[in-house]
Amino acid sequence: MAFSIDVSSIVFKQTRRDINATAVILADDSKRVGEIYDVAERIVADVNFTCVNARAAFAAEARRLHPVVLGRADRGDDVFISEYARVLLADAEKILLSELSSN
């Protein structure tokens, strides 16, 4: 199962320290499966899912695509989920920026 970020759902919030972001995570069928809350100063982003099955599928995909996170392969699912969600968010941010620059 492939996952992506709904580009139109990205919300940035500037804080005293940095910029935080939230966005909706979609499955390959465009169904909403979760949401990322990326707080810039936190090592692990909060990712909430609509159901346990969505979390399990996302974690399995994260471990398959990125078998080593922060230099280790034996971390808990939360770390793998966080890093994969941040990669998806970064990809979606690039798409958003390219759309904004072309307009």
Backbone as a printed PyTorch tensor [residue, N CA C, xyz], in Angstrom:
tensor([[[  0.8440,  -1.1780,   0.0000],
         [  0.0000,   0.0000,   0.0000],
         [  0.8870,   1.2380,   0.0000]],

        [[  0.5680,   2.1610,  -0.8570],
         [  1.3240,   3.4150,  -0.9210],
         [  0.5700,   4.5050,  -0.1640]],

        [[  1.3170,   5.4100,   0.3950],
         [  0.7400,   6.5130,   1.1540],
         [  1.2530,   7.8330,   0.5980]],

        [[  0.5060,   8.8890,   0.8690],
         [  0.9100,  10.2240,   0.4510],
         [  0.2850,  11.2370,   1.4000]],

        [[  0.6750,  12.4750,   1.2020],
         [  0.1170,  13.5810,   1.9660],
         [ -0.8070,  14.3590,   1.0430]],

        [[ -1.9790,  14.7270,   1.5360],
         [ -2.8940,  15.5830,   0.7880],
         [ -2.3010,  16.9900,   0.7950]],

        [[ -1.7720,  17.3990,  -0.3460],
         [ -1.0700,  18.6790,  -0.4570],
         [ -1.9660,  19.8390,  -0.0110]],

        [[ -3.2410,  19.7650,  -0.3270],
         [ -4.1550,  20.8560,   0.0250],
         [ -4.4350,  20.9300,   1.5240]],

        [[ -4.0580,  19.8990,   2.2650],
         [ -4.3290,  19.8830,   3.7060],
         [ -3.1770,  20.4120,   4.5610]],

        [[ -2.0550,  20.7170,   3.9440],
         [ -0.8880,  21.1590,   4.7140],
         [ -1.1590,  22.5340,   5.3270]],

        [[ -0.9180,  22.6130,   6.6320],
         [ -1.0710,  23.8740,   7.3550],
         [  0.2300,  24.1310,   8.1060]],

        [[  0.8030,  25.3050,   7.8760],
         [  2.0250,  25.7030,   8.5650],
         [  1.6790,  26.6930,   9.6590]],

        [[  2.3980,  26.5900,  10.7690],
         [  2.2020,  27.5390,  11.8670],
         [  3.5750,  27.9750,  12.3670]],

        [[  3.8230,  29.2570,  12.2930],
         [  5.0990,  29.7740,  12.7760],
         [  5.0170,  29.9730,  14.2840]],

        [[  6.0430,  29.4800,  14.9820],
         [  6.1410,  29.6470,  16.4290],
         [  7.3880,  30.4630,  16.7380]],

        [[  7.6520,  30.6840,  18.0000],
         [  8.8620,  31.4180,  18.3850],
         [ 10.1180,  30.7010,  17.9400]],

        [[ 10.0780,  29.3780,  17.9100],
         [ 11.2880,  28.6030,  17.6320],
         [ 11.4410,  28.1750,  16.1830]],

        [[ 10.3340,  27.9130,  15.5130],
         [ 10.4310,  27.3850,  14.1510],
         [  9.0440,  27.3230,  13.5290]],

        [[  8.9290,  26.5410,  12.4710],
         [  7.6440,  26.3830,  11.7870],
         [  7.1690,  24.9440,  11.9780]],

        [[  5.9400,  24.7980,  12.4600],
         [  5.3230,  23.4920,  12.6300],
         [  4.3730,  23.2450,  11.4660]],

        [[  4.0590,  21.9750,  11.2150],
         [  3.1630,  21.6400,  10.1100],
         [  2.2190,  20.5180,  10.5060]],

        [[  1.0230,  20.5730,   9.9560],
         [  0.0760,  19.4690,  10.0710],
         [ -0.4110,  19.1400,   8.6670]],

        [[ -0.7780,  17.8810,   8.4710],
         [ -1.2780,  17.4680,   7.1590],
         [ -1.9870,  16.1330,   7.2750]],

        [[ -2.8470,  15.8660,   6.3100],
         [ -3.6070,  14.6210,   6.2510],
         [ -2.8200,  13.5840,   5.4550]],

        [[ -2.7770,  12.3660,   5.9610],
         [ -2.1300,  11.2440,   5.2810],
         [ -3.2130,  10.4500,   4.5520]],

        [[ -2.9450,  10.1610,   3.2830],
         [ -3.8840,   9.4200,   2.4510],
         [ -3.3010,   8.0670,   2.0610]],

        [[ -4.1750,   7.0800,   1.9010],
         [ -3.7770,   5.7870,   1.3420],
         [ -3.8190,   5.9100,  -0.1790]],

        [[ -3.3700,   4.8770,  -0.8800],
         [ -3.3150,   4.9340,  -2.3440],
         [ -4.6910,   5.0770,  -2.9960]],

        [[ -5.7470,   4.7670,  -2.2750],
         [ -7.1070,   4.9420,  -2.8010],
         [ -7.6910,   6.3100,  -2.4350]],

        [[ -6.8270,   7.2390,  -1.9970],
         [ -7.1980,   8.6070,  -1.6030],
         [ -8.0810,   8.6610,  -0.3620]],

        [[ -8.0950,   7.5850,   0.3980],
         [ -8.8530,   7.5550,   1.6490],
         [ -7.9770,   8.0980,   2.7780]],

        [[ -8.5540,   8.9410,   3.6150],
         [ -7.8260,   9.5040,   4.7470],
         [ -7.5360,   8.4030,   5.7680]],

        [[ -6.2620,   8.2380,   6.1180],
         [ -5.8850,   7.2170,   7.0990],
         [ -5.2390,   7.8010,   8.3500]],

        [[ -4.8550,   9.0820,   8.3000],
         [ -4.2220,   9.6590,   9.4750],
         [ -3.8520,  11.1050,   9.2810]],

        [[ -3.1190,  11.6120,  10.2770],
         [ -2.6810,  12.9980,  10.2510],
         [ -1.3380,  13.1110,  10.9600]],

        [[ -0.4520,  13.9210,  10.3860],
         [  0.8450,  14.1740,  10.9990],
         [  0.8160,  15.5580,  11.6410]],

        [[  1.3760,  15.6250,  12.8430],
         [  1.5830,  16.8810,  13.5680],
         [  3.0890,  17.0090,  13.7650]],

        [[  3.7320,  17.7210,  12.8740],
         [  5.1870,  17.8320,  12.9060],
         [  5.5950,  19.1060,  13.6390]],

        [[  6.0340,  18.9350,  14.8720],
         [  6.5230,  20.0490,  15.6780],
         [  8.0310,  20.0870,  15.4870]],

        [[  8.5260,  21.2070,  14.9970],
         [  9.9170,  21.3160,  14.5440],
         [ 10.9460,  20.9200,  15.5940]],

        [[ 10.7150,  21.2690,  16.8410],
         [ 11.7410,  20.9970,  17.8500],
         [ 11.6480,  19.6020,  18.4780]],

        [[ 10.7210,  18.7700,  18.0090],
         [ 10.5970,  17.4140,  18.5320],
         [ 11.3140,  16.4170,  17.6360]],

        [[ 11.9280,  15.4280,  18.2400],
         [ 12.6370,  14.4000,  17.4770],
         [ 11.6480,  13.5020,  16.7380]],

        [[ 10.5480,  13.1470,  17.3780],
         [  9.5500,  12.2620,  16.7830],
         [  8.2530,  13.0430,  16.5930]],

        [[  7.7590,  13.0590,  15.3650],
         [  6.4920,  13.7370,  15.0660],
         [  5.3230,  12.8880,  15.5480]],

        [[  4.2630,  13.5450,  15.9570],
         [  3.0400,  12.8350,  16.3250],
         [  2.2770,  12.4850,  15.0570]],

        [[  1.9030,  11.2200,  14.9400],
         [  1.1130,  10.7690,  13.7950],
         [ -0.0620,   9.9840,  14.3630]],

        [[ -1.2660,  10.4440,  14.0550],
         [ -2.4790,   9.7820,  14.5220],
         [ -3.1630,   9.1210,  13.3350]],

        [[ -3.7400,   7.9460,  13.5810],
         [ -4.3760,   7.1710,  12.5180],
         [ -5.8550,   6.9860,  12.7990]],

        [[ -6.6130,   6.7430,  11.7310],
         [ -8.0500,   6.5490,  11.8520],
         [ -8.4080,   5.1840,  12.4370]],

        [[ -7.5090,   4.2000,  12.2730],
         [ -7.7650,   2.8740,  12.8250],
         [ -6.4390,   2.1210,  13.0120]],

        [[ -6.4990,   1.0580,  13.7510],
         [ -5.3130,   0.2570,  14.0440],
         [ -4.7350,  -0.3640,  12.7750]],

        [[ -5.6010,  -0.7810,  11.8570],
         [ -5.1330,  -1.4010,  10.6120],
         [ -4.3480,  -0.4090,   9.7610]],

        [[ -4.7920,   0.8340,   9.7380],
         [ -4.0770,   1.8660,   8.9780],
         [ -2.6980,   2.1000,   9.5800]],

        [[ -2.6250,   2.1310,  10.9040],
         [ -1.3350,   2.3120,  11.5800],
         [ -0.3960,   1.1560,  11.2680]],

        [[ -0.9120,  -0.0660,  11.3310],
         [ -0.0900,  -1.2460,  11.0640],
         [  0.4270,  -1.2490,   9.6230]],

        [[ -0.4300,  -0.9040,   8.6720],
         [ -0.0110,  -0.8600,   7.2610],
         [  1.0260,   0.2400,   7.0460]],

        [[  0.8350,   1.3860,   7.6800],
         [  1.7740,   2.4970,   7.5450],
         [  3.1240,   2.1260,   8.1530]],

        [[  3.1080,   1.4970,   9.3190],
         [  4.3550,   1.0800,   9.9720],
         [  5.0950,   0.0480,   9.1280]],

        [[  4.3650,  -0.8970,   8.5460],
         [  4.9950,  -1.9140,   7.7010],
         [  5.6360,  -1.2720,   6.4690]],

        [[  4.9320,  -0.3260,   5.8710],
         [  5.4680,   0.3890,   4.7000],
         [  6.7000,   1.1980,   5.0900]],

        [[  6.6270,   1.8550,   6.2440],
         [  7.7600,   2.6630,   6.7210],
         [  8.9970,   1.8000,   6.9430]],

        [[  8.8270,   0.6570,   7.5700],
         [  9.9640,  -0.2430,   7.8250],
         [ 10.5140,  -0.8240,   6.5260]],

        [[  9.6430,  -1.0850,   5.5600],
         [ 10.0820,  -1.6510,   4.2850],
         [ 10.8860,  -0.6190,   3.4780]],

        [[ 10.4030,   0.6150,   3.4360],
         [ 11.0520,   1.6420,   2.6320],
         [ 12.2790,   2.2550,   3.3000]],

        [[ 12.2700,   2.2980,   4.6260],
         [ 13.3730,   2.9140,   5.3820],
         [ 13.7680,   1.9730,   6.5160]],

        [[ 14.5310,   0.9130,   6.2020],
         [ 14.8290,  -0.1010,   7.2230],
         [ 15.7240,   0.3840,   8.3600]],

        [[ 16.4180,   1.4910,   8.1600],
         [ 17.2720,   2.0520,   9.2110],
         [ 16.8600,   3.5000,   9.4180]],

        [[ 16.5550,   3.8290,  10.6720],
         [ 16.1600,   5.1920,  11.0190],
         [ 17.0480,   5.6800,  12.1500]],

        [[ 17.5960,   6.8640,  11.9580],
         [ 18.4930,   7.4550,  12.9570],
         [ 19.6210,   6.4930,  13.3240]],

        [[ 20.1160,   5.7870,  12.3110],
         [ 21.2690,   4.9150,  12.4910],
         [ 20.9930,   3.5370,  13.0510]],

        [[ 19.7230,   3.1950,  13.3000],
         [ 19.4110,   1.8850,  13.8840],
         [ 18.1850,   1.2720,  13.2330]],

        [[ 18.1550,  -0.0510,  13.2150],
         [ 17.0220,  -0.7670,  12.6380],
         [ 16.0900,  -1.3350,  13.7090]],

        [[ 16.4720,  -1.2230,  14.9720],
         [ 15.6990,  -1.8490,  16.0460],
         [ 14.8730,  -0.8550,  16.8650]],

        [[ 14.4680,   0.2290,  16.2650],
         [ 13.6550,   1.2280,  16.9770],
         [ 12.1840,   0.8020,  16.9630]],

        [[ 11.3860,   1.4390,  17.7960],
         [  9.9600,   1.1560,  17.8470],
         [  9.2300,   1.7090,  16.6330]],

        [[  8.0230,   1.2400,  16.4330],
         [  7.2230,   1.6670,  15.2790],
         [  7.0270,   3.1830,  15.2350]],

        [[  6.8770,   3.8200,  16.3760],
         [  6.6370,   5.2670,  16.4030],
         [  7.7270,   6.0460,  15.6820]],

        [[  8.9680,   5.6260,  15.8200],
         [ 10.0840,   6.3190,  15.1720],
         [ 10.0220,   6.1110,  13.6600]],

        [[  9.7690,   4.8890,  13.2210],
         [  9.6580,   4.6050,  11.7940],
         [  8.4680,   5.3560,  11.1820]],

        [[  7.3510,   5.3550,  11.8830],
         [  6.1560,   6.0570,  11.4160],
         [  6.4430,   7.5450,  11.2870]],

        [[  7.0700,   8.1130,  12.2990],
         [  7.3880,   9.5420,  12.2960],
         [  8.2750,   9.9160,  11.1190]],

        [[  9.3420,   9.1710,  10.9210],
         [ 10.2860,   9.5040,   9.8550],
         [  9.6600,   9.3310,   8.4750]],

        [[  8.8670,   8.2910,   8.2860],
         [  8.2090,   8.0850,   6.9950],
         [  7.1930,   9.2010,   6.7390]],

        [[  6.4270,   9.5680,   7.7500],
         [  5.4600,  10.6510,   7.5980],
         [  6.1690,  11.9700,   7.2820]],

        [[  7.3160,  12.1980,   7.8970],
         [  8.0740,  13.4260,   7.6030],
         [  8.6160,  13.4260,   6.1780]],

        [[  9.0180,  12.2610,   5.6730],
         [  9.4730,  12.1630,   4.2770],
         [  8.3100,  12.4830,   3.3360]],

        [[  7.1460,  11.9140,   3.6190],
         [  5.9700,  12.1900,   2.7990],
         [  5.5960,  13.6680,   2.8530]],

        [[  5.6910,  14.2600,   4.0480],
         [  5.3900,  15.6820,   4.2030],
         [  6.3710,  16.5420,   3.4170]],

        [[  7.6430,  16.2070,   3.4570],
         [  8.6550,  16.9590,   2.7050],
         [  8.3870,  16.8710,   1.2010]],

        [[  8.0150,  15.6900,   0.7190],
         [  7.6850,  15.5310,  -0.7040],
         [  6.4670,  16.3800,  -1.0770]],

        [[  5.4610,  16.3740,  -0.2200],
         [  4.2540,  17.1640,  -0.4760],
         [  4.5500,  18.6580,  -0.4300]],

        [[  5.4360,  19.0700,   0.4660],
         [  5.8240,  20.4850,   0.5380],
         [  6.4990,  20.9270,  -0.7600]],

        [[  7.3230,  20.0680,  -1.3400],
         [  7.9680,  20.3900,  -2.6210],
         [  6.9270,  20.5750,  -3.7200]],

        [[  5.9280,  19.7000,  -3.7410],
         [  4.8620,  19.8130,  -4.7310],
         [  4.1010,  21.1210,  -4.5290]],

        [[  3.7800,  21.4320,  -3.2710],
         [  3.0630,  22.6700,  -2.9620],
         [  3.8580,  23.8930,  -3.3930]],

        [[  5.1360,  23.9060,  -3.0970],
         [  5.9870,  25.0470,  -3.4710],
         [  6.1020,  25.1880,  -4.9860]],

        [[  6.2030,  24.0610,  -5.6910],
         [  6.2830,  24.1410,  -7.1560],
         [  4.9750,  24.6450,  -7.7540]],

        [[  3.8450,  24.2470,  -7.1620],
         [  2.5530,  24.7500,  -7.6320],
         [  2.4290,  26.2370,  -7.3760]],

        [[  2.8880,  26.6880,  -6.2200],
         [  2.8060,  28.1120,  -5.8910],
         [  3.7210,  28.9500,  -6.7780]],

        [[  4.8870,  28.4130,  -7.1020],
         [  5.8320,  29.1780,  -7.9270],
         [  5.4070,  29.2240,  -9.3940]],

        [[  4.6250,  28.2450,  -9.8330],
         [  4.1740,  28.2340, -11.2240],
         [  2.9520,  29.1190, -11.4360]],

        [[  2.3120,  29.5160, -10.3620],
         [  1.1240,  30.3880, -10.4830],
         [  1.4920,  31.8140, -10.5140]]])
